Amino acid sequence: MPAEEVRALGRTLGGRARSAEEVHGRLEGDVDGPLRTPVEEFLACHALLATALAGELDRLGATVTGIADSWVQLDAALVPPTDGSGPR
C-alpha cells in the first residue's frame, strides 16, 4: 500500500474524529415529564461514547499517519536514489 494512501487513511480517521466530536453538541433533549431524567441520562451516555470514539479515532489517525511517515523514512534510508549518487 503506498504511503500516501496510508496518510490519506490517517487524515480520514482524523476527520471522522471531528465528526464524532460534533455529535456531543447534538445530543440535547428537551423532554418534560417522567421521561426527562431517563432521556437526559441516555443522551449523556451517548455523548460520553461520542467523546471516547473521537479520542480513539484521533489517536488511530495519528498512529496511521506516523506509520506512513516512518515507511517513507525507512525507504529513503534503504533505497538508493535514482540518480546514482548513493544512499540518501
Long-range contacts (C-beta under 8 A, 24 or more apart in sequence): 3-68, 3-69, 3-71, 3-72, 3-75, 4-68, 6-64, 6-65, 6-67, 6-68, 6-71, 7-64, 7-65, 7-68, 7-69, 9-61, 9-64, 10-61, 10-62, 10-63, 10-64, 10-65, 10-66, 10-68, 11-61, 11-65, 12-61, 13-57, 13-58, 13-60, 13-61, 13-64, 14-57, 14-58, 14-61, 14-62, 14-65, 16-57, 16-61, 17-53, 17-54, 17-55, 17-56, 17-57, 17-58, 17-61, 18-54, 20-50, 20-51, 20-53, 20-54, 20-57, 21-50, 21-51, 21-54, 23-47, 23-50, 24-50, 24-51, 24-54
